[in-house]
Amino acid sequence: MIIYQNSVTGFQNDVDNNSIADKIEQNFIEKVGHTVSPSEKRSWNNSLYRMGTIVRLSKIPDTCWILIEYNIPSTSKRIDFLVCGQDKNKNKNFIIVELKQWEKATRTDMPFLVNTFIHGNYHDVTHPSYQAYSYKHFLCDMSTAVYEKNLHPYSCAYLHNYKVSKKEPLLDKQYAEFYTDTPMFFQNDASKLERYFYEHVGQGNGKGIADDFEDSKIKPSKKFIEYVSELFQNNPAYILLDEQVIAYAKIMKYACASDQRMTILVNGGPGTGKSVVAMNVFVDLLKTGKNVQFVAPNSSFKSAMIDVLAWHRVEAKNRLTKIFSGSTKFYEAPPLSYDVLIVDEAHRLKAKGTYMYKGDSQAEDVIKASRVNVFFIDDEQMIRPNDEGSMDYVEAVAQKNHSEVIKVHLNAQFRCSGADGFVSWVEHTLQIRDTANFDGWDKKSFEFKIMDTPQELERYIYKKQCNGDTARIVAGFAWPWTAAKNGNPDAEVADVTIPKYGYARPWNSRHDQYTWAIDETKSHQIGCIHTSQGLEFDYIGVILGKDIYYDPANHTVNGDYANYYDKTGKVGLKNKPDELSRYIKNIYRVLMTRGIKGCAIFCCDKNMQAYMKERLKTVESNTLRLLTYNDHKAS
């Protein structure tokens, strides 16, 4: 969507008449359906007045075409300023210009971010060159106008209020890759920007290029699909096994066989391989040329998926973000704008009124926006009242929207070393549901320990890390989490405290929480459900806080409202103890099943600790009895 477009002369006249901001605002209301903030309108006036001067003095012809606030299709991103035209070799070019009103900035220790004063405070934000650079590369990989019409993209940033200092932070060597490709023009660089314009679009003929943008669709290019396929090929994290192959084949058959609308519901518990199947389906559907997006409601999980697929390479991770998305963006997507949307961890899809989400139902958004949608769901991983992605709910929404429903089940356990019995034991012990295998599992296939102190738990996990295993400690929301504004942006405050044992550790960093699971420097931090759900480790250590307790008089495992500190997770549950308990027990089920090789726990509630030990004795007794029986049988 292009909010404003005009010839060079038309744009200059609107600037000279002080009508440019009003016209953009009116177009915004007509095309988007709502107005803009006064601050955004002021920024248009300020920046576009400067651009009017640049365009005039660059002497580019009237047949060049100006696009303002170009909304990249299927995204929430808008390009500030875009000028189209040809160069002296008749190449069809366009220039992306990121406009900034900054006056100064400082570097950060992160490769893409700088710190500057915006919205009344100092914030870490994207480097201007990287922002324009990322838009350009998104269009190269994803815009049919660029790769089908053979358009040539250029990008730059114009900081018209910014005076360069002797040791300019924005020109620090850590940003060199971006500003070398995408130059920045500062307050005293107007003449350089004018020459840049004339060099790339100085021969005009830009209207046809603008029309190509207007008609453009977002769909991965063949070259980009080949790139993703090469990343995926031979990645051991995504090899399909046994039952997973069957599920994959069924999904591919239904997703490719028909043009009718279809909703595929894939049901599976922890460790059954939902994400492995989802990723294989995703990549192979990309290869067929379909417009596919991988949707992950949990940001930490999404980041981890990208990181594994990219083999931890920064450039690969940046490119993959174009086809991986969160679940909030589809409420304004045109109907059937995607061939296939694949939603992993769909049980975490949100209902109306959650955070910054502006729609009514994320599940319905996905179904409306795609011809085929695939939801990977585990009802017992719903952990908050606003989680809406249950099997029954998604099926009802699909039927409401006339989408045929297909169900696929995953049952075999592939995470806990094949120990289906451990998952069943956890569910039975936490009293989530009665299970057939409540008496235990093969202890040789999966290690489970109950530690007497949190320090003992920490030593266990640290030893596993030293042996080369991936291992982390996580906890339920049984402690407050000091806000970043109160001095805790980067795990400075040790909120997870157990005074009886002199134990105190910080929650995972807010500064870059999505790397907590893979960053060795953050291994001392305590992860939570939101940074670990969907992920897996070789070993997991779990602190069961006082938000869960055992009542020996009634023989019940319960949640405790007063000791549960997830504000969003407890909304409306003060007088609903059973519902609260269900969510808290689901959280601990998720946490305790993150390990592939083993799990160790410590319980803050002494009755819960005793209860868990008693339940573990049953497992050990059954294991010993089974071994004795097998030895007797063998003799």
TORTI-983242 format. One record per residue (C-alpha): residue number from 1; residue in one letter; x, y, z. Coordinates in nm, 3 decimals, always signed. Each point is the difference from the previous one (the first is absolute). Layout:
% TORTI-983242
pos/code/u/v/w
NUM/a/X/Y/Z
...
This chain:
% TORTI-983242
pos/code/u/v/w
1/m/+0.000/+0.000/+0.000
2/i/+0.130/+0.344/-0.098
3/i/-0.140/+0.278/+0.219
4/y/+0.121/+0.283/-0.223
5/q/+0.148/+0.007/-0.351
6/n/+0.066/+0.280/-0.245
7/s/+0.229/+0.129/-0.270
8/v/+0.299/+0.210/+0.099
9/t/-0.186/+0.323/-0.085
10/g/-0.316/-0.110/+0.179
11/f/+0.196/-0.088/+0.313
12/q/+0.192/+0.329/-0.007
13/n/-0.321/+0.199/-0.038
14/d/-0.154/-0.177/+0.302
15/v/+0.310/+0.079/+0.204
16/d/+0.010/+0.364/-0.114
17/n/-0.370/+0.045/+0.083
18/n/+0.043/-0.155/+0.346
19/s/-0.264/-0.255/-0.090
20/i/+0.216/-0.315/-0.012
21/a/-0.072/-0.117/+0.359
22/d/-0.375/+0.067/-0.036
23/k/-0.016/-0.198/-0.324
24/i/+0.189/-0.294/+0.148
25/e/-0.225/+0.004/+0.306
26/q/-0.315/+0.005/-0.214
27/n/+0.128/-0.289/-0.211
28/f/+0.091/-0.184/+0.317
29/i/-0.357/+0.032/+0.130
30/e/-0.147/-0.114/-0.332
31/k/+0.232/-0.298/-0.050
32/v/+0.071/-0.116/+0.355
33/g/-0.317/+0.111/+0.174
34/h/+0.144/+0.210/+0.281
35/t/+0.198/+0.316/+0.052
36/v/+0.359/+0.045/+0.117
37/s/+0.152/+0.158/+0.310
38/p/+0.084/+0.373/+0.003
39/s/+0.368/-0.088/+0.046
40/e/+0.002/-0.209/-0.317
41/k/-0.165/+0.281/-0.194
42/r/+0.263/+0.243/+0.131
43/s/+0.275/-0.236/-0.112
44/w/-0.149/-0.006/-0.351
45/n/+0.003/+0.378/-0.013
46/n/+0.359/+0.026/+0.124
47/s/+0.160/-0.282/-0.197
48/l/-0.191/+0.039/-0.325
49/y/+0.077/+0.372/-0.014
50/r/+0.367/-0.102/-0.001
51/m/-0.065/-0.266/-0.262
52/g/-0.176/+0.254/-0.218
53/t/+0.322/+0.202/-0.010
54/i/+0.210/-0.310/-0.072
55/v/-0.225/-0.106/-0.287
56/r/+0.001/+0.349/-0.152
57/l/+0.377/+0.050/+0.018
58/s/+0.077/-0.354/-0.119
59/k/-0.147/+0.099/-0.339
60/i/-0.163/-0.338/-0.051
61/p/-0.270/+0.030/-0.271
62/d/-0.371/+0.031/+0.058
63/t/-0.051/-0.351/-0.134
64/c/+0.159/-0.143/+0.314
65/w/-0.267/-0.116/+0.243
66/i/-0.020/+0.060/+0.375
67/l/-0.156/-0.253/+0.241
68/i/-0.056/+0.093/+0.366
69/e/-0.096/-0.239/+0.281
70/y/+0.018/-0.312/-0.214
71/n/-0.147/-0.278/+0.211
72/i/+0.189/-0.319/-0.081
73/p/-0.275/-0.256/-0.077
74/s/-0.079/-0.255/+0.271
75/t/+0.207/+0.192/+0.256
76/s/-0.048/+0.296/+0.233
77/k/+0.315/+0.167/-0.139
78/r/-0.022/+0.331/-0.186
79/i/+0.278/+0.147/-0.210
80/d/+0.027/+0.376/+0.062
81/f/+0.098/+0.116/-0.347
82/l/+0.061/-0.175/-0.328
83/v/+0.098/+0.151/-0.335
84/c/-0.024/-0.193/-0.329
85/g/+0.177/+0.056/-0.330
86/q/+0.265/-0.121/-0.241
87/d/+0.374/+0.055/-0.010
88/k/+0.211/+0.078/-0.308
89/n/+0.016/-0.373/-0.086
90/k/-0.383/-0.020/-0.003
91/n/-0.006/-0.219/+0.312
92/k/-0.335/+0.023/+0.181
93/n/+0.101/+0.119/+0.345
94/f/-0.157/+0.110/+0.324
95/i/+0.156/+0.161/+0.306
96/i/-0.124/-0.066/+0.355
97/v/+0.059/+0.296/+0.231
98/e/-0.034/-0.043/+0.377
99/l/-0.063/+0.343/+0.152
100/k/+0.112/+0.081/+0.355
101/q/-0.034/+0.319/+0.203
102/w/+0.260/-0.108/+0.254
103/e/+0.261/+0.243/+0.126
104/k/+0.234/-0.251/+0.163
105/a/+0.036/-0.368/+0.081
106/t/+0.235/-0.237/+0.183
107/r/+0.118/-0.349/-0.090
108/t/-0.112/-0.311/+0.188
109/d/+0.163/-0.339/+0.044
110/m/-0.246/-0.151/-0.247
111/p/+0.090/-0.007/-0.371
112/f/-0.323/+0.148/-0.140
113/l/-0.104/+0.240/+0.275
114/v/+0.082/+0.354/+0.109
115/n/-0.138/+0.209/+0.284
116/t/-0.175/+0.331/-0.058
117/f/-0.263/+0.232/+0.148
118/i/-0.347/-0.069/-0.140
119/h/-0.352/+0.001/+0.144
120/g/+0.114/+0.194/+0.307
121/n/+0.279/-0.233/+0.109
122/y/+0.314/-0.181/-0.109
123/h/-0.057/-0.331/-0.178
124/d/+0.198/-0.267/-0.182
125/v/-0.114/+0.018/-0.363
126/t/+0.107/-0.134/-0.336
127/h/+0.299/+0.169/-0.165
128/p/-0.135/+0.222/-0.286
129/s/+0.214/-0.167/-0.266
130/y/-0.104/-0.346/+0.116
131/q/-0.367/+0.097/-0.004
132/a/+0.011/+0.112/-0.364
133/y/+0.234/-0.290/-0.085
134/s/-0.249/-0.251/+0.147
135/y/-0.290/+0.147/-0.199
136/k/+0.200/-0.027/-0.320
137/h/+0.095/-0.362/+0.060
138/f/-0.354/-0.090/+0.104
139/l/-0.129/+0.130/-0.332
140/c/+0.274/-0.183/-0.192
141/d/-0.092/-0.331/+0.162
142/m/-0.375/+0.041/+0.026
143/s/-0.145/+0.258/-0.245
144/t/-0.121/-0.129/-0.337
145/a/+0.049/+0.352/-0.140
146/v/+0.374/-0.013/+0.069
147/y/+0.093/-0.349/-0.114
148/e/-0.256/-0.040/-0.283
149/k/+0.028/+0.351/-0.147
150/n/+0.379/+0.013/+0.039
151/l/+0.001/+0.313/+0.215
152/h/+0.329/+0.116/+0.153
153/p/-0.020/+0.116/+0.363
154/y/+0.214/+0.257/+0.182
155/s/-0.030/+0.117/+0.359
156/c/+0.123/+0.285/+0.218
157/a/-0.086/+0.196/+0.315
158/y/-0.032/+0.378/+0.034
159/l/+0.053/+0.149/+0.347
160/h/-0.065/+0.363/-0.087
161/n/+0.038/+0.137/+0.358
162/y/+0.308/-0.203/+0.090
163/k/+0.347/+0.157/+0.023
164/v/+0.279/-0.254/-0.026
165/s/+0.247/-0.013/+0.290
166/k/+0.372/-0.083/-0.031
167/k/-0.054/-0.354/+0.131
168/e/-0.348/-0.046/-0.136
169/p/-0.177/-0.294/+0.173
170/l/-0.218/-0.069/-0.304
171/l/+0.315/-0.056/-0.203
172/d/+0.153/-0.242/+0.248
173/k/+0.165/-0.296/-0.171
174/q/-0.255/-0.245/+0.142
175/y/-0.260/+0.159/-0.231
176/a/+0.232/+0.017/-0.304
177/e/-0.169/-0.284/-0.189
178/f/-0.323/+0.200/-0.010
179/y/+0.112/+0.356/-0.061
180/t/+0.242/-0.118/-0.270
181/d/-0.292/-0.152/-0.188
182/t/-0.257/+0.260/+0.109
183/p/+0.163/+0.342/+0.044
184/m/-0.112/+0.255/+0.257
185/f/-0.030/+0.365/-0.093
186/f/+0.021/+0.247/+0.288
187/q/-0.091/+0.368/+0.044
188/n/+0.288/+0.126/-0.214
189/d/-0.028/-0.272/-0.266
190/a/-0.290/+0.138/-0.204
191/s/+0.207/+0.041/-0.316
192/k/+0.124/-0.361/+0.030
193/l/-0.357/-0.128/+0.024
194/e/-0.099/+0.210/-0.301
195/r/+0.278/-0.160/-0.206
196/y/-0.103/-0.344/+0.128
197/f/-0.353/+0.059/-0.131
198/y/+0.114/+0.122/-0.339
199/e/+0.245/-0.286/-0.046
200/h/-0.262/-0.271/+0.054
201/v/-0.330/+0.148/-0.129
202/g/+0.113/+0.306/-0.197
203/q/-0.149/-0.118/-0.332
204/g/-0.359/-0.011/+0.126
205/n/-0.268/-0.242/-0.129
206/g/-0.101/-0.098/+0.352
207/k/-0.381/-0.030/-0.029
208/g/+0.012/-0.356/-0.130
209/i/+0.227/-0.101/+0.288
210/a/-0.248/+0.153/+0.247
211/d/-0.283/-0.192/-0.169
212/d/+0.200/-0.321/+0.043
213/f/+0.018/+0.072/+0.372
214/e/-0.374/+0.064/+0.015
215/d/-0.068/-0.340/-0.156
216/s/+0.272/-0.185/+0.192
217/k/-0.070/-0.308/+0.211
218/i/+0.210/-0.140/+0.283
219/k/+0.120/-0.345/-0.095
220/p/+0.345/-0.158/+0.051
221/s/+0.222/+0.016/-0.305
222/k/+0.145/-0.318/-0.150
223/k/+0.348/+0.110/+0.103
224/f/-0.116/+0.056/+0.359
225/i/-0.173/-0.339/+0.013
226/e/+0.321/-0.166/-0.119
227/y/+0.188/+0.186/+0.272
228/v/-0.239/-0.119/+0.274
229/s/+0.009/-0.355/-0.136
230/e/+0.379/-0.006/+0.018
231/l/-0.014/+0.111/+0.365
232/f/-0.249/-0.273/+0.077
233/q/+0.167/-0.282/-0.191
234/n/+0.175/-0.254/+0.222
235/n/-0.081/+0.195/+0.317
236/p/-0.017/-0.281/+0.260
237/a/-0.250/+0.196/+0.211
238/y/-0.269/-0.054/-0.265
239/i/+0.029/-0.366/-0.097
240/l/-0.341/-0.172/+0.004
241/l/-0.047/-0.329/+0.183
242/d/-0.270/-0.268/-0.006
243/e/-0.338/+0.154/+0.084
244/q/+0.126/+0.347/-0.094
245/v/+0.044/-0.113/-0.361
246/i/-0.362/-0.112/-0.013
247/a/-0.125/+0.332/+0.137
248/y/+0.222/+0.189/-0.244
249/a/-0.130/-0.199/-0.297
250/k/-0.364/+0.058/+0.095
251/i/+0.048/+0.374/+0.043
252/m/+0.184/+0.035/-0.332
253/k/-0.269/-0.200/-0.178
254/y/-0.283/+0.220/+0.126
255/a/+0.191/+0.327/-0.033
256/c/+0.093/-0.061/-0.364
257/a/-0.288/-0.203/-0.137
258/s/-0.291/+0.244/-0.011
259/d/-0.087/+0.363/-0.056
260/q/-0.273/-0.009/+0.263
261/r/+0.039/+0.157/+0.342
262/m/+0.135/-0.238/+0.258
263/t/+0.103/+0.002/+0.367
264/i/+0.234/-0.276/+0.115
265/l/+0.015/-0.059/+0.376
266/v/+0.307/-0.190/+0.121
267/n/-0.034/-0.116/+0.359
268/g/+0.301/-0.117/+0.201
269/g/+0.147/+0.021/+0.349
270/p/+0.349/+0.109/+0.108
271/g/+0.279/-0.167/-0.193
272/t/-0.216/-0.156/-0.272
273/g/+0.176/+0.202/-0.269
274/k/-0.256/+0.264/-0.090
275/s/+0.266/+0.257/-0.082
276/v/+0.208/-0.246/-0.204
277/v/-0.302/-0.087/-0.212
278/a/-0.103/+0.366/-0.025
279/m/+0.343/+0.107/-0.128
280/n/+0.021/-0.279/-0.258
281/v/-0.344/+0.085/-0.133
282/f/+0.088/+0.369/-0.006
283/v/+0.321/-0.038/-0.201
284/d/-0.144/-0.252/-0.245
285/l/-0.307/+0.214/-0.065
286/l/+0.236/+0.291/-0.070
287/k/+0.167/-0.217/-0.265
288/t/-0.334/-0.042/-0.177
289/g/-0.013/+0.377/-0.053
290/k/-0.281/+0.063/+0.245
291/n/-0.023/+0.319/+0.204
292/v/+0.065/-0.146/+0.345
293/q/+0.069/+0.153/+0.342
294/f/+0.111/-0.174/+0.318
295/v/-0.190/+0.149/+0.295
296/a/+0.116/-0.029/+0.361
297/p/-0.197/+0.177/+0.277
298/n/+0.295/-0.035/+0.240
299/s/+0.284/+0.239/-0.094
300/s/+0.270/-0.202/+0.177
301/f/-0.106/-0.315/-0.177
302/k/-0.006/+0.179/-0.337
303/s/+0.350/+0.139/+0.056
304/a/+0.133/-0.341/+0.099
305/m/-0.151/-0.164/-0.310
306/i/+0.163/+0.261/-0.223
307/d/+0.332/-0.040/+0.179
308/v/+0.008/-0.378/-0.042
309/l/-0.096/+0.019/-0.367
310/a/+0.257/+0.275/-0.063
311/w/+0.276/-0.195/+0.174
312/h/+0.052/+0.309/+0.221
313/r/+0.110/+0.217/-0.296
314/v/-0.109/+0.362/+0.035
315/e/-0.059/+0.068/-0.369
316/a/-0.208/-0.315/-0.038
317/k/-0.206/+0.086/+0.309
318/n/-0.077/+0.345/-0.140
319/r/-0.124/-0.142/-0.329
320/l/-0.213/-0.268/+0.167
321/t/-0.197/+0.258/+0.197
322/k/-0.184/+0.080/-0.325
323/i/-0.182/-0.333/+0.002
324/f/-0.032/-0.048/+0.377
325/s/-0.248/+0.219/+0.183
326/g/-0.185/+0.048/+0.324
327/s/-0.374/-0.049/+0.025
328/t/-0.115/+0.362/+0.037
329/k/+0.040/+0.126/-0.356
330/f/-0.278/-0.183/-0.182
331/y/-0.301/+0.192/+0.131
332/e/+0.029/+0.251/-0.285
333/a/+0.117/-0.246/-0.265
334/p/-0.219/-0.018/-0.313
335/p/-0.211/-0.319/-0.021
336/l/+0.186/-0.298/-0.148
337/s/+0.319/+0.203/-0.043
338/y/+0.213/-0.308/+0.081
339/d/-0.004/-0.344/-0.155
340/v/+0.098/-0.166/+0.329
341/l/+0.055/+0.120/+0.357
342/i/+0.168/-0.246/+0.236
343/v/-0.054/+0.076/+0.370
344/d/+0.224/-0.180/+0.247
345/e/-0.079/+0.015/+0.373
346/a/-0.350/+0.106/-0.109
347/h/-0.137/-0.055/+0.352
348/r/+0.163/+0.337/+0.084
349/l/-0.207/+0.197/-0.254
350/k/-0.167/+0.294/+0.170
351/a/-0.352/+0.131/+0.036
352/k/-0.120/+0.358/-0.016
353/g/+0.156/+0.255/+0.237
354/t/+0.337/-0.167/+0.041
355/y/+0.307/+0.228/+0.015
356/m/+0.024/+0.209/-0.317
357/y/-0.221/-0.232/-0.206
358/k/-0.275/+0.202/-0.169
359/g/-0.218/-0.275/-0.145
360/d/-0.265/-0.231/+0.144
361/s/+0.151/-0.347/-0.048
362/q/+0.345/-0.095/-0.127
363/a/-0.122/-0.346/-0.098
364/e/-0.272/+0.152/-0.215
365/d/+0.244/+0.253/-0.148
366/v/+0.220/-0.286/-0.121
367/i/-0.292/-0.197/-0.145
368/k/-0.139/+0.301/-0.186
369/a/+0.341/+0.100/-0.139
370/s/+0.089/-0.338/-0.155
371/r/-0.145/-0.263/-0.229
372/v/+0.163/-0.280/+0.201
373/n/+0.099/+0.037/+0.365
374/v/+0.179/-0.255/+0.215
375/f/-0.023/+0.025/+0.380
376/f/+0.233/-0.203/+0.226
377/i/-0.176/-0.023/+0.336
378/d/+0.034/-0.145/+0.349
379/d/-0.300/+0.107/+0.210
380/e/+0.188/-0.071/+0.322
381/q/+0.262/+0.263/-0.083
382/m/-0.256/+0.280/+0.031
383/i/+0.128/+0.198/+0.297
384/r/-0.202/+0.322/+0.012
385/p/-0.369/+0.091/-0.018
386/n/+0.061/+0.193/-0.323
387/d/+0.151/-0.304/-0.177
388/e/-0.268/-0.099/-0.250
389/g/+0.160/-0.251/-0.237
390/s/-0.164/-0.321/+0.123
391/m/-0.094/-0.277/-0.242
392/d/-0.372/+0.059/+0.057
393/y/+0.020/+0.377/-0.039
394/v/+0.204/-0.003/-0.321
395/e/-0.228/-0.267/-0.147
396/a/-0.308/+0.213/+0.080
397/v/+0.156/+0.311/-0.157
398/a/+0.098/-0.197/-0.311
399/q/-0.355/-0.129/-0.041
400/k/-0.138/+0.352/+0.049
401/n/+0.222/+0.117/-0.287
402/h/-0.092/-0.295/-0.225
403/s/+0.344/-0.159/+0.014
404/e/+0.005/-0.379/-0.013
405/v/+0.160/-0.153/+0.312
406/i/+0.253/-0.284/-0.017
407/k/+0.148/-0.150/+0.320
408/v/+0.343/-0.160/+0.036
409/h/+0.133/-0.150/+0.324
410/l/+0.357/-0.038/+0.129
411/n/+0.036/-0.236/+0.295
412/a/+0.352/-0.149/+0.012
413/q/+0.243/+0.169/+0.239
414/f/+0.326/+0.117/-0.163
415/r/+0.129/+0.244/+0.261
416/c/+0.043/-0.165/+0.340
417/s/+0.225/-0.271/-0.152
418/g/-0.315/-0.176/-0.112
419/a/-0.124/-0.014/+0.357
420/d/-0.372/+0.036/-0.061
421/g/-0.044/-0.124/+0.355
422/f/+0.175/+0.304/+0.146
423/v/-0.242/+0.243/-0.166
424/s/-0.291/-0.213/+0.116
425/w/+0.147/-0.015/+0.351
426/v/+0.032/+0.380/+0.012
427/e/-0.359/+0.044/-0.114
428/h/-0.127/-0.253/+0.253
429/t/+0.219/+0.130/+0.286
430/l/-0.103/+0.363/-0.058
431/q/-0.360/-0.126/-0.018
432/i/-0.054/+0.144/-0.345
433/r/-0.159/-0.323/-0.117
434/d/+0.000/-0.369/+0.081
435/t/+0.236/-0.189/-0.228
436/a/+0.060/-0.364/-0.080
437/n/+0.373/+0.020/+0.077
438/f/-0.025/+0.175/+0.335
439/d/+0.230/-0.251/+0.172
440/g/+0.313/+0.120/-0.176
441/w/+0.238/-0.039/-0.291
442/d/+0.326/-0.161/-0.097
443/k/+0.255/+0.178/+0.222
444/k/+0.280/-0.100/-0.239
445/s/-0.160/+0.199/-0.280
446/f/-0.066/+0.318/+0.197
447/e/+0.162/+0.135/+0.317
448/f/-0.218/+0.168/+0.263
449/k/+0.122/+0.129/+0.335
450/i/-0.149/+0.194/+0.292
451/m/+0.255/+0.224/+0.166
452/d/-0.006/+0.101/+0.366
453/t/+0.127/+0.354/-0.054
454/p/-0.002/+0.248/-0.289
455/q/+0.381/+0.006/+0.013
456/e/+0.003/-0.377/-0.058
457/l/-0.227/+0.051/-0.298
458/e/+0.232/+0.268/-0.134
459/r/+0.306/-0.219/+0.040
460/y/-0.174/-0.278/-0.189
461/i/-0.079/+0.229/-0.294
462/y/+0.346/+0.159/+0.006
463/k/+0.163/-0.344/-0.017
464/k/-0.209/-0.086/-0.304
465/q/+0.105/+0.326/-0.166
466/c/+0.366/-0.080/+0.070
467/n/-0.048/-0.338/-0.167
468/g/-0.109/+0.176/-0.319
469/d/-0.375/-0.048/+0.043
470/t/-0.254/+0.277/-0.047
471/a/-0.153/+0.064/+0.342
472/r/-0.193/+0.281/+0.166
473/i/-0.193/+0.073/+0.320
474/v/-0.358/+0.121/-0.025
475/a/-0.267/+0.085/+0.254
476/g/-0.369/+0.070/+0.032
477/f/-0.123/+0.357/+0.048
478/a/+0.024/-0.021/+0.379
479/w/+0.208/+0.316/+0.042
480/p/-0.053/+0.361/-0.108
481/w/+0.206/+0.123/-0.295
482/t/+0.154/+0.343/+0.058
483/a/-0.079/+0.232/-0.290
484/a/+0.267/+0.127/-0.237
485/k/-0.081/+0.359/+0.098
486/n/+0.081/-0.093/+0.359
487/g/+0.355/-0.101/-0.085
488/n/-0.051/-0.349/-0.142
489/p/+0.033/+0.012/-0.381
490/d/+0.282/-0.255/-0.017
491/a/-0.048/-0.243/+0.291
492/e/+0.155/+0.234/+0.258
493/v/-0.247/-0.089/+0.278
494/a/-0.006/-0.345/+0.160
495/d/-0.376/-0.040/+0.021
496/v/-0.015/-0.379/+0.035
497/t/+0.079/-0.034/+0.368
498/i/-0.028/-0.294/+0.240
499/p/+0.112/+0.153/+0.335
500/k/+0.005/-0.329/+0.190
501/y/+0.289/-0.115/-0.216
502/g/+0.162/+0.339/-0.063
503/y/-0.076/-0.036/-0.369
504/a/-0.053/+0.299/-0.232
505/r/+0.016/+0.013/-0.379
506/p/-0.135/+0.240/-0.266
507/w/-0.273/-0.075/-0.249
508/n/+0.122/-0.011/-0.360
509/s/+0.107/+0.332/-0.150
510/r/-0.264/+0.227/-0.149
511/h/+0.270/+0.168/-0.208
512/d/+0.028/-0.292/-0.238
513/q/-0.218/-0.269/+0.152
514/y/-0.030/-0.205/-0.317
515/t/+0.365/-0.107/+0.017
516/w/-0.025/-0.124/+0.360
517/a/-0.030/-0.361/-0.113
518/i/+0.317/+0.001/-0.213
519/d/+0.227/+0.268/+0.152
520/e/+0.258/-0.155/+0.234
521/t/+0.044/+0.330/+0.187
522/k/-0.365/-0.022/+0.108
523/s/+0.008/-0.355/+0.131
524/h/-0.024/+0.125/+0.362
525/q/-0.330/+0.175/-0.073
526/i/-0.331/-0.167/+0.077
527/g/-0.224/-0.056/-0.300
528/c/-0.377/+0.024/+0.008
529/i/-0.280/-0.167/-0.192
530/h/-0.003/+0.275/-0.264
531/t/+0.369/-0.040/-0.086
532/s/+0.002/-0.380/+0.005
533/q/-0.335/-0.120/-0.138
534/g/+0.056/-0.183/-0.328
535/l/+0.375/-0.035/+0.061
536/e/+0.195/-0.304/+0.107
537/f/+0.325/-0.065/+0.185
538/d/+0.201/-0.310/+0.081
539/y/-0.072/+0.057/+0.369
540/i/-0.242/+0.229/+0.178
541/g/-0.001/+0.111/+0.362
542/v/-0.334/+0.118/+0.136
543/i/-0.068/+0.198/+0.317
544/l/-0.360/-0.058/+0.108
545/g/-0.087/+0.314/+0.193
546/k/-0.268/+0.056/+0.259
547/d/-0.253/+0.070/-0.274
548/i/-0.052/-0.379/+0.004
549/y/-0.050/-0.204/+0.318
550/y/-0.119/-0.337/+0.122
551/d/-0.286/-0.027/+0.248
552/p/+0.063/-0.324/+0.200
553/a/-0.342/+0.013/+0.163
554/n/-0.184/-0.013/-0.334
555/h/+0.279/-0.163/-0.202
556/t/-0.019/+0.272/-0.266
557/v/+0.249/+0.208/-0.198
558/n/-0.116/+0.361/-0.014
559/g/+0.096/+0.343/-0.131
560/d/+0.037/+0.291/+0.243
561/y/-0.135/+0.334/-0.122
562/a/+0.194/+0.205/+0.257
563/n/+0.335/-0.150/-0.103
564/y/-0.061/+0.012/-0.376
565/y/+0.151/+0.319/-0.144
566/d/-0.092/-0.014/-0.368
567/k/-0.239/+0.297/+0.000
568/t/-0.145/-0.078/-0.340
569/g/-0.019/-0.371/+0.077
570/k/-0.213/+0.048/+0.313
571/v/-0.246/+0.261/-0.131
572/g/-0.354/-0.099/+0.097
573/l/+0.111/-0.313/+0.186
574/k/-0.002/+0.116/+0.363
575/n/-0.326/-0.182/+0.070
576/k/+0.059/-0.285/-0.247
577/p/+0.248/-0.225/+0.181
578/d/-0.052/-0.302/-0.225
579/e/+0.066/+0.199/-0.317
580/l/+0.301/+0.171/+0.157
581/s/+0.139/-0.336/+0.110
582/r/-0.044/-0.140/-0.351
583/y/+0.208/+0.277/-0.156
584/i/+0.276/-0.020/+0.262
585/k/+0.022/-0.379/-0.027
586/n/+0.014/+0.029/-0.379
587/i/+0.295/+0.239/+0.039
588/y/+0.193/-0.252/+0.208
589/r/-0.090/-0.280/-0.241
590/v/+0.155/+0.205/-0.278
591/l/+0.310/+0.087/+0.202
592/m/+0.063/-0.356/+0.119
593/t/-0.023/-0.142/-0.353
594/r/+0.258/+0.231/-0.163
595/g/+0.283/-0.253/+0.051
596/i/+0.111/-0.262/-0.252
597/k/+0.224/-0.200/+0.232
598/g/-0.108/+0.103/+0.347
599/c/-0.172/+0.227/+0.247
600/a/+0.075/+0.102/+0.358
601/i/-0.231/+0.194/+0.231
602/f/-0.011/+0.177/+0.334
603/c/-0.331/+0.083/+0.171
604/c/-0.032/+0.303/+0.226
605/d/-0.311/-0.141/+0.167
606/k/+0.115/-0.272/+0.244
607/n/-0.318/-0.202/-0.045
608/m/+0.042/+0.011/-0.378
609/q/+0.362/-0.112/+0.039
610/a/-0.106/-0.293/+0.219
611/y/-0.286/-0.091/-0.236
612/m/+0.229/+0.001/-0.306
613/k/+0.255/-0.217/+0.181
614/e/-0.270/-0.247/+0.098
615/r/-0.122/-0.014/-0.360
616/l/+0.360/-0.055/-0.118
617/k/+0.036/-0.292/+0.244
618/t/-0.284/-0.170/-0.184
619/v/+0.191/+0.034/-0.327
620/e/+0.320/-0.140/+0.153
621/s/-0.186/-0.286/+0.162
622/n/-0.172/-0.090/-0.326
623/t/+0.329/+0.025/-0.188
624/l/+0.172/-0.232/+0.251
625/r/-0.290/-0.246/-0.017
626/l/+0.014/+0.002/-0.380
627/l/+0.377/-0.058/-0.003
628/t/-0.035/-0.287/+0.250
629/y/-0.275/-0.155/-0.212
630/n/+0.206/+0.028/-0.317
631/d/+0.308/-0.152/+0.170
632/h/-0.210/-0.287/+0.132
633/k/-0.153/-0.053/-0.343
634/a/+0.341/+0.004/-0.167
635/s/+0.138/-0.260/+0.243
